[in-house]
């Protein structure tokens, strides 16, 4: 496999990961996920913190993915 292939693969993988993480963060912020968790009224602060950290990490990885591809 060529280097260009792996850079492209990495870029799209990070893009998908960032999209999912941002979507989960937005849904959690809007308390939409609380309706899916039948027994929980609101997501715990721990879950919210993990989601936000994952979102920021995804954005950083996505940024570096695009920078390394240029």
Buried (B, 14 or more C-beta within 10 A) or exposed (E): EEEEEEBEEBBEEBBEBBEEBBEBBEBBEEEEBBEEEEEEEEBEEEBBEBBBEBBEBBBEBBEEBEEEEE
